[in-house]
Amino acid sequence: SGLSDHEAVQTLLDRLAVFRTTVLDGAGLAAVRLVGDEGAWTLGSGEVTVTGTAPTAEWFRAIMGRRSAEQLLTYEWSGDPTPWFDVFSLFGPLPAARVVEAGAP
């Protein structure tokens, strides 16, 4: 995965999920559930309407703005995740172009 400290990544995702919950709630979005190979996180405090599944490292990269919408769509989703894409990344809109790095889908 390229991210060697799995415990640190999981701890960061736990904290980022809390922060993104505030953003999703402020945007009036329903909750979204992210399922990884090392845990699961709910962003938003309302009812979960969409669940995504991808490796934990991919969720970390996506929230850190290191995955484009095109790349996020390659993850496994239970519904349409695009309503969350404008507020998904910690650093603003998702990159317009694919982020090319080792392990990127």
N, C-alpha and C positions, 0 to 999 in steps of 0.2 A: 504493500500500500504506500510505501514511502514515508509514512508517519510511524516512527518506531516506538514512541511512548504512548501506548494505548490508554493507559490510565489517565494521563494528562489530557489526551484528546477527549475522552469520555467526560472528564470533569469540566473541560471547556464547553463541550456541547450542553451539559447540564445547565451551565450558567448562561450560555447564549440562548437556550430555549426560553429561559425566564425573561431575558431581555427582549427577544423577538415576540413573546407573548404580549408584552406591553404595546409593541408596534402593531401587531395584528389586531389587537383589541381596539386600538386607537383608529385603525383604518376601517373598523366595522366588519372585519373578516371572520368567518367561522374558523374553528381550530383545524389544524392539519397535524397528522401524526407521522413522524419520521421513524421508520424501523431500520435499524442497522444490525450488523452482525455482532455488535457488542452492547446492545441496548436499544431503547426506544425513547423518543422525546415527543411531547405534545407542545406545539406552538399555538397559542391562543387559549382562551379560557371558556369558549363556547363549546357547542357540540362538534365533535370531530366529523367532518364531512368527506375528507379525502385522506387516504393513507398512502405514503410512499415507502418503497423498500429499496435500499441500496447499501453498499458497504459503509460502515461507520465513517471511514476516512473520506468518502465522497460527500457525506452530509457536512462534515467539517469544512471541506473545500468549498462546497456550495454556499454555505452561510458566510464564509470568509470572502466571497466574491470571486472565487477561482473556478467557477463553472458558468457557462452560458445557459440561456433558456433551452437552446437546442440540446445541450448535454443533459440538463435536468430531465428533459422529456425522454431520455433513454433509460431512466430509472423506471422501476415497476410502480405504477400508480393504480389506485382503486377508482379513480375518477379524474376529472380535469384539474390539474394543479396550477394552471396558468393564472387564475385570479391572485395567487400569492406571490407571483414572480416579481412584482414591482416592489415588494417589501421584504423579500426573502433574504437578501444579502445584507450583512452588517454595514457595508460601505456604499449603499445606494443601489441603483439599478444593476441587474446582472450584466456582465459583459455582452456586447453585441455579437462578437465573434467567438468561436470555439477557443477555449483555453488549451493550448497545447503543452502538455507536460506528461511525464511518465505516469501511466495508470489512468489517464483521462479517457473516458468513453468516447 
